[in-house]
C-alpha cells in the first residue's frame, strides 16, 4: 500500500494505486523515477501529463513540515523542468 500526503493541508490517505495520480499512467516510458538516495526519496515523473510526485521509501524520519523543507530541492528541480505537482 501507498500513503499519500496532500502538500497543501497534510491530509494523509492510503491507496493501492501505483501509477500517476493525474492521468493513471503506470509504466515506462510514461512513468519514470529519479532516485535521491541521500534524501531517501524518489521523484516519480509522468511524461504523459507532466506531473510529478515525491515518494519516500519507508517511514518518515521527521515531521511532515521538516520533510517538505528537506525535499524542496526536488520540487525546484521538477518545476524548472516544467513539471507540476
N, CA, C and O atoms as a MOPAC input file, in Angstrom:
PM7 MOZYME 1SCF
protein

 N      0.83500 1    -1.19100 1     0.00000 1
 C      0.00000 1     0.00000 1     0.00000 1
 C      0.87600 1     1.25000 1     0.00000 1
 O      2.05300 1     1.21000 1     0.35700 1
 N      0.28300 1     2.32300 1    -0.39900 1
 C      0.96800 1     3.59700 1    -0.56400 1
 C      0.21700 1     4.63700 1     0.26800 1
 O     -1.01000 1     4.70900 1     0.20600 1
 N      0.94500 1     5.44300 1     1.04500 1
 C      0.33800 1     6.51700 1     1.81000 1
 C      0.62500 1     7.82000 1     1.09200 1
 O      1.78000 1     8.15600 1     0.83200 1
 N     -0.42200 1     8.54600 1     0.77500 1
 C     -0.29000 1     9.82500 1     0.09500 1
 C     -0.50900 1    10.94700 1     1.09900 1
 O     -1.27200 1    10.80300 1     2.05400 1
 N      0.17500 1    12.07000 1     0.87000 1
 C      0.05700 1    13.22400 1     1.74300 1
 C     -0.19600 1    14.44800 1     0.87900 1
 O      0.55500 1    14.71000 1    -0.06100 1
 N     -1.24300 1    15.19900 1     1.18800 1
 C     -1.53400 1    16.43300 1     0.46800 1
 C     -0.51000 1    17.49000 1     0.87600 1
 O     -0.32100 1    17.75600 1     2.06300 1
 N      0.14500 1    18.08800 1    -0.11000 1
 C      1.17900 1    19.07500 1     0.21100 1
 C      0.57700 1    20.38700 1     0.69500 1
 O      1.28800 1    21.21800 1     1.26000 1
 N     -0.71700 1    20.58800 1     0.48200 1
 C     -1.36000 1    21.83000 1     0.93000 1
 C     -1.83300 1    21.75200 1     2.37500 1
 O     -1.60500 1    22.67500 1     3.15700 1
 N     -2.50000 1    20.63500 1     2.73500 1
 C     -3.13700 1    20.56900 1     4.05900 1
 C     -2.62300 1    19.42400 1     4.93200 1
 O     -3.04300 1    19.29200 1     6.08200 1
 N     -1.72700 1    18.60300 1     4.40400 1
 C     -1.11600 1    17.47900 1     5.11500 1
 C     -2.08800 1    16.35200 1     5.45500 1
 O     -1.78700 1    15.52300 1     6.31400 1
 N     -3.24500 1    16.30500 1     4.80100 1
 C     -4.15100 1    15.17200 1     4.95100 1
 C     -3.45800 1    13.94100 1     4.37800 1
 O     -2.80700 1    14.02100 1     3.33600 1
 N     -3.59600 1    12.80800 1     5.05200 1
 C     -2.97500 1    11.56500 1     4.60300 1
 C     -4.05500 1    10.52300 1     4.30300 1
 O     -5.08000 1    10.46300 1     4.98300 1
 N     -3.81100 1     9.70700 1     3.27800 1
 C     -4.71300 1     8.61300 1     2.95200 1
 C     -3.94100 1     7.49200 1     2.29100 1
 O     -2.87700 1     7.71500 1     1.71300 1
 N     -4.48400 1     6.27000 1     2.37800 1
 C     -3.85100 1     5.07300 1     1.82100 1
 C     -4.49100 1     4.73400 1     0.47700 1
 O     -5.68000 1     4.96400 1     0.26000 1
 N     -3.67600 1     4.18300 1    -0.41700 1
 C     -4.17700 1     3.73200 1    -1.71500 1
 C     -3.34000 1     2.55500 1    -2.18500 1
 O     -2.20500 1     2.36800 1    -1.74600 1
 N     -3.90900 1     1.77000 1    -3.07700 1
 C     -3.16000 1     0.67800 1    -3.69700 1
 C     -2.73600 1     1.06500 1    -5.10700 1
 O     -2.00000 1     0.32200 1    -5.75800 1
 N     -3.19400 1     2.22700 1    -5.58900 1
 C     -2.84500 1     2.71800 1    -6.93000 1
 C     -1.35200 1     3.02700 1    -6.98700 1
 O     -0.84100 1     3.76600 1    -6.14500 1
 N     -0.64600 1     2.46800 1    -7.97500 1
 C      0.80300 1     2.65700 1    -8.06500 1
 C      1.23400 1     3.61300 1    -9.16500 1
 O      2.41000 1     3.97100 1    -9.23500 1
 N      0.32800 1     4.03000 1   -10.01300 1
 C      0.70100 1     4.87500 1   -11.14000 1
 C      0.52900 1     6.35400 1   -10.86500 1
 O      0.45100 1     6.78800 1    -9.71500 1
 N      0.47100 1     7.12100 1   -11.94600 1
 C      0.30300 1     8.57100 1   -11.86800 1
 C     -1.08000 1     8.89700 1   -11.32500 1
 O     -2.07700 1     8.32400 1   -11.76500 1
 N     -1.13900 1     9.80200 1   -10.38300 1
 C     -2.42200 1    10.20500 1    -9.81900 1
 C     -3.16100 1    11.15500 1   -10.74600 1
 O     -4.37200 1    11.33100 1   -10.60800 1
 N     -2.45500 1    11.77300 1   -11.69300 1
 C     -3.07800 1    12.71400 1   -12.60600 1
 C     -3.78800 1    12.04600 1   -13.76800 1
 O     -4.93900 1    12.36500 1   -14.06600 1
 N     -3.09400 1    11.11000 1   -14.43300 1
 C     -3.65900 1    10.52900 1   -15.65500 1
 C     -3.77000 1     9.00900 1   -15.61400 1
 O     -4.37500 1     8.41800 1   -16.50900 1
 N     -3.20800 1     8.37100 1   -14.61100 1
 C     -3.32300 1     6.92600 1   -14.48300 1
 C     -2.21500 1     6.12300 1   -15.14500 1
 O     -2.20500 1     4.89700 1   -15.04400 1
 N     -1.27100 1     6.79300 1   -15.82800 1
 C     -0.15000 1     6.06300 1   -16.44100 1
 C      0.55900 1     5.26300 1   -15.35800 1
 O      0.66300 1     5.71000 1   -14.21600 1
 N      1.05300 1     4.06500 1   -15.72400 1
 C      1.63000 1     3.22400 1   -14.67600 1
 C      2.94700 1     2.55300 1   -15.04200 1
 O      3.45000 1     1.74500 1   -14.26100 1
 N      3.51000 1     2.85200 1   -16.17500 1
 C      4.77100 1     2.20200 1   -16.51200 1
 C      5.57600 1     2.99500 1   -17.51700 1
 O      5.09600 1     3.97500 1   -18.08600 1
 N      6.82300 1     2.55300 1   -17.73200 1
 C      7.68100 1     3.22700 1   -18.69500 1
 C      7.09200 1     3.12700 1   -20.09900 1
 O      6.43000 1     2.12800 1   -20.38100 1
 N      7.27900 1     4.05100 1   -20.96200 1
 C      8.08100 1     5.26300 1   -20.80200 1
 C      7.31100 1     6.42800 1   -20.18100 1
 O      7.88900 1     7.48400 1   -19.92300 1
 N      5.99400 1     6.24100 1   -19.93600 1
 C      5.21500 1     7.34800 1   -19.37900 1
 C      5.64700 1     7.70800 1   -17.96200 1
 O      5.72700 1     8.88900 1   -17.62600 1
 N      5.92000 1     6.72800 1   -17.14400 1
 C      6.28700 1     6.97700 1   -15.75600 1
 C      7.75700 1     6.65500 1   -15.54500 1
 O      8.20900 1     5.53600 1   -15.78900 1
 N      8.49400 1     7.66100 1   -15.08500 1
 C      9.92600 1     7.49000 1   -14.81500 1
 C     10.19400 1     7.84500 1   -13.35900 1
 O      9.47900 1     8.65000 1   -12.76400 1
 N     11.21300 1     7.24700 1   -12.80400 1
 C     11.59000 1     7.51900 1   -11.40900 1
 C     13.04800 1     7.93100 1   -11.35000 1
 O     13.91800 1     7.30500 1   -11.95600 1
 N     13.29700 1     9.01200 1   -10.59800 1
 C     14.65600 1     9.50400 1   -10.39000 1
 C     14.92600 1     9.40400 1    -8.89900 1
 O     14.22900 1    10.01800 1    -8.09000 1
 N     15.93100 1     8.63500 1    -8.54100 1
 C     16.23900 1     8.37900 1    -7.13900 1
 C     17.12100 1     9.46500 1    -6.54400 1
 O     18.01700 1     9.99300 1    -7.20100 1
 N     16.84700 1     9.78600 1    -5.28900 1
 C     17.68700 1    10.67900 1    -4.49900 1
 C     18.02600 1     9.93000 1    -3.21000 1
 O     17.41300 1    10.16700 1    -2.16900 1
 N     19.01800 1     9.01400 1    -3.28500 1
 C     19.30000 1     8.13800 1    -2.14600 1
 C     19.68600 1     8.88400 1    -0.87100 1
 O     19.38300 1     8.42200 1     0.22900 1
 N     20.33900 1    10.01100 1    -1.00400 1
 C     20.75300 1    10.76500 1     0.17600 1
 C     19.53200 1    11.20400 1     0.98600 1
 O     19.55800 1    11.19400 1     2.21700 1
 N     18.46300 1    11.58900 1     0.28500 1
 C     17.24800 1    12.03400 1     0.96600 1
 C     16.29800 1    10.88700 1     1.27600 1
 O     15.41700 1    11.02100 1     2.12500 1
 N     16.47100 1     9.74800 1     0.58600 1
 C     15.55900 1     8.63200 1     0.77300 1
 C     14.26300 1     8.79200 1     0.00300 1
 O     13.24600 1     8.19700 1     0.35900 1
 N     14.29600 1     9.59400 1    -1.05300 1
 C     13.11100 1     9.87300 1    -1.87000 1
 C     13.36100 1     9.49900 1    -3.31400 1
 O     14.50100 1     9.39700 1    -3.76700 1
 N     12.26000 1     9.29600 1    -4.02600 1
 C     12.28100 1     9.17000 1    -5.47300 1
 C     11.35200 1    10.22800 1    -6.03100 1
 O     10.31600 1    10.53000 1    -5.43800 1
 N     11.71600 1    10.78500 1    -7.16000 1
 C     10.84900 1    11.69900 1    -7.86700 1
 C     10.16700 1    10.87600 1    -8.95700 1
 O     10.82700 1    10.42100 1    -9.89200 1
 N      8.85400 1    10.68100 1    -8.84700 1
 C      8.08900 1     9.95600 1    -9.85100 1
 C      7.58300 1    10.98800 1   -10.85400 1
 O      6.80200 1    11.87400 1   -10.50900 1
 N      8.03600 1    10.86200 1   -12.09600 1
 C      7.72900 1    11.83900 1   -13.13700 1
 C      6.83900 1    11.18100 1   -14.18000 1
 O      7.16000 1    10.11300 1   -14.70100 1
 N      5.71600 1    11.83000 1   -14.48000 1
 C      4.81700 1    11.32200 1   -15.50900 1
 C      5.06000 1    12.11200 1   -16.79700 1
 O      4.73700 1    13.29700 1   -16.88200 1
 N      5.62300 1    11.44900 1   -17.78000 1
 C      5.88400 1    12.09200 1   -19.06200 1
 C      4.60300 1    12.27100 1   -19.87100 1
 O      4.58000 1    13.05900 1   -20.81700 1
 N      3.54800 1    11.56100 1   -19.51800 1
 C      2.28300 1    11.66000 1   -20.24700 1
 C      1.52800 1    12.95000 1   -19.92200 1
 O      0.98200 1    13.58800 1   -20.82200 1
 N      1.49300 1    13.34100 1   -18.63900 1
 C      0.70800 1    14.52200 1   -18.25900 1
 C      1.54600 1    15.64600 1   -17.63400 1
 O      1.02000 1    16.72900 1   -17.37700 1
 N      2.82800 1    15.40800 1   -17.38800 1
 C      3.69800 1    16.46700 1   -16.87300 1
 C      3.60500 1    16.70300 1   -15.37800 1
 O      3.97100 1    17.77500 1   -14.89600 1
 N      3.12400 1    15.72400 1   -14.64400 1
 C      3.04700 1    15.86800 1   -13.18500 1
 C      4.19000 1    15.10000 1   -12.52900 1
 O      4.80000 1    14.21800 1   -13.13400 1
 N      4.46000 1    15.45400 1   -11.28700 1
 C      5.47100 1    14.72600 1   -10.51600 1
 C      4.97300 1    14.51300 1    -9.10300 1
 O      4.06000 1    15.18700 1    -8.62800 1
 N      5.60300 1    13.55200 1    -8.45000 1
 C      5.25600 1    13.20900 1    -7.08500 1
 C      6.53500 1    12.77400 1    -6.37600 1
 O      7.32600 1    12.00500 1    -6.92200 1
 N      6.72700 1    13.26600 1    -5.16700 1
 C      7.86200 1    12.82100 1    -4.35800 1
 C      7.41100 1    11.59200 1    -3.57800 1
 O      6.37000 1    11.61300 1    -2.92200 1
 N      8.19900 1    10.52300 1    -3.65300 1
 C      7.86300 1     9.29600 1    -2.94400 1
 C      8.98000 1     8.92400 1    -1.98900 1
 O     10.14800 1     8.87000 1    -2.37300 1
 N      8.61700 1     8.67200 1    -0.75800 1
 C      9.58300 1     8.26100 1     0.26600 1
 C      9.52300 1     6.76000 1     0.40500 1
 O      8.44300 1     6.17600 1     0.48900 1
 N     10.68200 1     6.13900 1     0.42800 1
 C     10.77100 1     4.70000 1     0.69500 1
 C     10.89400 1     4.53000 1     2.20400 1
 O     11.81400 1     5.06100 1     2.82400 1
 N      9.97100 1     3.79400 1     2.78100 1
 C      9.98700 1     3.60500 1     4.22800 1
 C      9.18300 1     4.69600 1     4.92700 1
 O      8.48900 1     5.48100 1     4.28200 1
 N      9.28500 1     4.73200 1     6.23400 1
 C      8.50800 1     5.69800 1     7.00700 1
 C      9.23000 1     7.03400 1     7.10800 1
 O     10.43700 1     7.12500 1     6.88200 1
 N      8.47700 1     8.05800 1     7.44900 1
 C      9.04800 1     9.40000 1     7.60500 1
 C     10.04900 1     9.41000 1     8.75500 1
 O      9.87400 1     8.70600 1     9.74900 1
 N     11.07900 1    10.19800 1     8.61200 1
 C     12.07400 1    10.31800 1     9.67100 1
 C     11.90100 1    11.60800 1    10.45900 1
 O     12.47600 1    11.76900 1    11.53600 1
 N     11.10100 1    12.53100 1     9.91500 1
 C     10.86300 1    13.83100 1    10.56200 1
 C      9.37600 1    14.18200 1    10.44100 1
 O      8.61400 1    13.46300 1     9.79500 1
 N      8.98100 1    15.27000 1    11.05400 1
 C      7.63100 1    15.79300 1    10.87400 1
 C      7.44900 1    16.16900 1     9.40500 1
 O      8.42200 1    16.43500 1     8.70000 1
 N      6.19400 1    16.18900 1     8.95000 1
 C      5.92600 1    16.47800 1     7.54600 1
 C      6.49500 1    17.81900 1     7.09500 1
 O      7.02400 1    17.92000 1     5.98700 1
 N      6.39900 1    18.83200 1     7.91800 1
 C      6.90600 1    20.15400 1     7.51900 1
 C      8.42300 1    20.12600 1     7.33100 1
 O      8.94800 1    20.81500 1     6.45700 1
 N      9.12400 1    19.34400 1     8.13500 1
 C     10.57000 1    19.20800 1     8.00300 1
 C     10.90500 1    18.41700 1     6.73800 1
 O     11.80800 1    18.79200 1     5.99000 1
 N     10.17900 1    17.32800 1     6.50100 1
 C     10.37800 1    16.53400 1     5.27900 1
 C     10.16900 1    17.40500 1     4.04100 1
 O     10.94700 1    17.33200 1     3.08900 1
 N      9.12300 1    18.22600 1     4.05400 1
 C      8.84200 1    19.10200 1     2.92000 1
 C      9.98300 1    20.09100 1     2.70100 1
 O     10.34900 1    20.37300 1     1.56000 1
 N     10.53700 1    20.60900 1     3.76700 1
 C     11.66200 1    21.54100 1     3.65900 1
 C     12.91200 1    20.83400 1     3.14400 1
 O     13.62800 1    21.37700 1     2.30200 1
 N     13.17900 1    19.63100 1     3.64000 1
 C     14.35600 1    18.87400 1     3.20900 1
 C     14.29800 1    18.50300 1     1.73000 1
 O     15.33500 1    18.36000 1     1.08200 1
 N     13.09400 1    18.34700 1     1.20200 1
 C     12.94700 1    17.92800 1    -0.19700 1
 C     12.56000 1    19.07300 1    -1.12800 1
 O     12.16600 1    18.82900 1    -2.26900 1
 N     12.66200 1    20.29200 1    -0.67200 1
 C     12.30800 1    21.45400 1    -1.50300 1
 C     13.14100 1    21.50100 1    -2.77900 1
 O     12.65900 1    21.97000 1    -3.81000 1
 N     14.36800 1    21.02700 1    -2.72900 1
 C     15.21900 1    20.98900 1    -3.91800 1
 C     14.66300 1    20.07500 1    -5.00500 1
 O     14.83200 1    20.34700 1    -6.19300 1
 N     14.00000 1    18.99100 1    -4.60100 1
 C     13.36800 1    18.10800 1    -5.57900 1
 C     12.22000 1    18.81800 1    -6.27800 1
 O     12.04800 1    18.69300 1    -7.49100 1
 N     11.42900 1    19.56800 1    -5.50400 1
 C     10.33700 1    20.34800 1    -6.09400 1
 C     10.87900 1    21.37700 1    -7.07800 1
 O     10.35700 1    21.53300 1    -8.18200 1
 N     11.91500 1    22.06600 1    -6.67000 1
 C     12.50400 1    23.09900 1    -7.52800 1
 C     13.03500 1    22.50800 1    -8.82700 1
 O     12.80700 1    23.06800 1    -9.90000 1
 N     13.73800 1    21.38900 1    -8.74400 1
 C     14.28400 1    20.74400 1    -9.94300 1
 C     13.16500 1    20.31400 1   -10.88400 1
 O     13.27600 1    20.48700 1   -12.09800 1
 N     12.09000 1    19.75700 1   -10.33600 1
 C     10.96400 1    19.31200 1   -11.16800 1
 C     10.27000 1    20.49800 1   -11.82600 1
 O      9.93900 1    20.45100 1   -13.01000 1
 N     10.05300 1    21.55300 1   -11.06300 1
 C      9.35100 1    22.71900 1   -11.59600 1
 C     10.18300 1    23.45400 1   -12.63900 1
 O      9.62600 1    24.02500 1   -13.57700 1
 N     11.48900 1    23.45000 1   -12.49400 1
 C     12.35500 1    24.06600 1   -13.51400 1
 C     12.27600 1    23.31400 1   -14.83500 1
 O     12.57500 1    23.87700 1   -15.88800 1
 N     11.88200 1    22.07100 1   -14.78900 1
 C     11.72200 1    21.26600 1   -15.99500 1
 C     10.30300 1    21.29500 1   -16.54300 1
 O      9.95600 1    20.54300 1   -17.45500 1
 N      9.48400 1    22.18100 1   -15.96800 1
 C      8.11900 1    22.35800 1   -16.45400 1
 C      7.11000 1    21.40100 1   -15.88100 1
 O      5.97300 1    21.35900 1   -16.35300 1
 N      7.48400 1    20.62500 1   -14.87300 1
 C      6.55400 1    19.68200 1   -14.24400 1
 C      5.74200 1    20.38400 1   -13.17200 1
 O      6.15500 1    21.41900 1   -12.64900 1
 N      4.59200 1    19.82200 1   -12.84600 1
 C      3.76500 1    20.40300 1   -11.79300 1
 C      3.33800 1    19.30900 1   -10.81900 1
 O      3.20000 1    18.14200 1   -11.18700 1
 N      3.13500 1    19.71400 1    -9.58000 1
 C      2.75400 1    18.76600 1    -8.52000 1
 C      1.32600 1    18.34300 1    -8.65400 1
 O      0.83900 1    17.55000 1    -7.84900 1

